[in-house]
Amino acid sequence: MLLFGEDWMSLRQIILEIGRTLRGRRLVLAGSKTAIISSSDIANELSDVRKNAINYGIATGRSETRAELRGFFDDAVLSGVVDKRDFTYSLTKLGSLRDDYAVSWVLENIGSVPHASREALSYLGIFHEKFHYGARVADFISNSKLSFYPFAQQHVLLYLIRNQVVDESALKAAWQLLIDRNTAGFVREFAARYLGLFGGSTYGIWLRSQFKDERDPKVRRALLVACYEAGNSEQEMLNLVSRSSPELRLIADFLKTSPGRLPVPTTGRFPYGRIRSPR
């Protein structure tokens, strides 16, 4: 129930009267679920009520829920300023229903929600094999507002890795990120892994050359793994790295065992456990 009053005292009096009425019928008002909120918080409270109704509809299989969820998404993005909380909730629930209603909006407007790029790309990934828009996602690296946000670039690269997107423009963009030492280190790490997995022998040679000149230890580690994934790290090289680089000794010794599949670093709540090995 939602009750409205002019001030705190009048609402408190209503709650007391409801409590007495319920006790007379051997019922108890749940204190943990009862609250008086200010007028400035009403919008968020009503939003939560809609979410609760949608959650209940999904759990019970209510037929009208899909339309209500789509309406909730529209309200989250049509106000001019996207509400991240409602936006990410909508995408999560649409994804759970395998509803591609928001795909077109995300592809056209993801640059306006860089703070929600992880959730937006996770949602797109659900429908990747259905729509095959890998090239469009690859273009986000350098030709969208996401290029100004390192964490967003990281998630784009991870999307490309996870969905095995082999795109020449994406490879070139990843290489530019890798060789630019002004780029955030964690972005360069993922760029190296993408190139190692899908860049082929040409990029494999370049990765090895980059490894020799790299100073950042974390990027060097990613480059060493990328060289291995590109087929450009023979035993002699790994032996040399193991002897001369204490911080890379463990990974070099591991690569000498010729592992068939290497994990990709995780970040946030992205479902990296579902990453598929390259075919």
LUMDO-246427 format. One record per residue (C-alpha): x, y, z; residue in one letter. Coordinates in steps of 0.2 Angstrom, whole numbers, plus 5000, padded with zeros to 4 digits. Layout:
<sites>
XYZa/...
</sites>
This chain:
<sites>
500050005000m/500650184996l/499850315008l/500150505005f/500050635018g/500550825021e/501850795034d/502850665044w/501650675060m/500050645050s/500850495041l/501450425058r/499750445065q/499050345050i/500350205053i/499850195072l/498050175067e/498350045054i/499349955067g/497949955080r/496649895067t/497749755061l/498149695079r/496249685082g/496249555068r/497749465074r/498849535061l/500549625062v/501149775052l/502949725046a/504049855053g/505549815042s/504449845026k/503650005032t/504450175030a/504050355029i/504950435015i/505150615010s/504350684994s/506050694985s/506250504987d/504450464980i/505050444962a/506350314967n/505150224978e/503850214964l/505250144953s/505550004965d/503749964966v/503749934947r/505249834949k/504549724962n/502949694951a/504049654936i/505149534947n/503549444953y/502849434935g/504449354929i/504449234943a/502649184940t/502649194921g/501349334920r/500949364902s/500949554904e/502649564912t/503649574895r/502649724890a/502849814907e/504749774907l/504949854889r/503950004895g/505150014910f/506650014899f/505850154888d/505550264903d/507350234909a/508050294892v/506850424885l/507050554898s/508550634890g/509750574904v/509850394906v/509550324924d/510950194926k/510050104940r/508450074930d/509450054913f/510549914920t/509049834929y/508049834912s/509449754902l/509749624915t/507949574915k/507749584896l/509249474895g/508549344907s/506949334896l/508049324880r/507149484874d/508049584861d/506949734862y/508349844868a/509749784856v/509449924843s/509450064856w/511049994864v/511949984847l/511450164843e/511650244860n/512950144869i/514150294868g/512950394879s/513050264893v/514950224895p/514650204914h/513550054910a/514549984896s/514849824905r/513049784907e/512649844889a/513949734881l/513449594892s/511649614886y/512249624867l/513249464870g/511749364873i/511149394855f/512849404846h/512549244837e/510849294831k/511249464824f/513149454820h/513449634825y/515249604830g/515949734817a/514849864825r/515449824842v/517249824836a/516950004829d/516650064847f/518450044852i/518950204842s/517450274834n/516250314848s/516250404865k/516750244873l/518550284867s/518650414880f/518350284894y/519650154897p/518550044907f/517350044892a/518650004880q/519149854891q/517449784890h/517349804872v/518949714870l/518249574881l/516649564871y/517749534855l/518749404864i/517249314872r/516249314856n/517749274844q/517549424834v/518849434820v/518849604813d/520249694804e/519749864810s/519649794828a/521449714826l/522149884820k/521249984834a/521949854847a/523649874840w/523550064842q/523050044860l/524449924863l/525850024857i/525150184864d/525950194881r/524850334887n/523350204886t/522950124903a/523949974906g/522349864909f/521749914892v/523349864884r/523349694892e/521649654884f/522249724868a/523749614868a/522649454872r/521449494858y/522849514846l/523649354852g/522049254850l/521449324833f/522849424825g/523749274816g/525549254812s/525849434807t/525249514823y/526149374832g/527849434825i/527449614831w/526849554848l/528549474851r/529449634846s/528349734857q/528749614871f/530549644870k/530349834872d/528949834885e/529249894902r/527649874911d/527749704920p/525849674918k/525849714900v/527349604897r/526449464905r/524949484894a/526149504879l/527049344883l/525349244884v/524849334868a/526449274859c/526049094865y/524249104859e/524849174842a/526049034840g/527649134842n/528449084858s/529548934856e/530348834870q/532048934869e/531149094871m/530149034886l/531748964894n/532649134892l/531149224900v/531049104914s/532949124918r/533049314916s/531349384922s/530849334940p/529149414938e/528749314923l/529549144928r/527949064934l/526949104918i/528449054907a/528648884915d/526748864914f/526748904895l/528148774893k/526948634897t/525948684881s/524248714890p/522848704877g/521748844885r/522249004894l/520949094905p/520649284901v/520749394916p/519149434925t/518449604930t/516849654939g/515349544937r/515549504918f/515149314915p/516849274910y/516649094914g/515649074898r/517149134887i/517349004873r/518948944867s/519448994849p/518948874836r/
</sites>
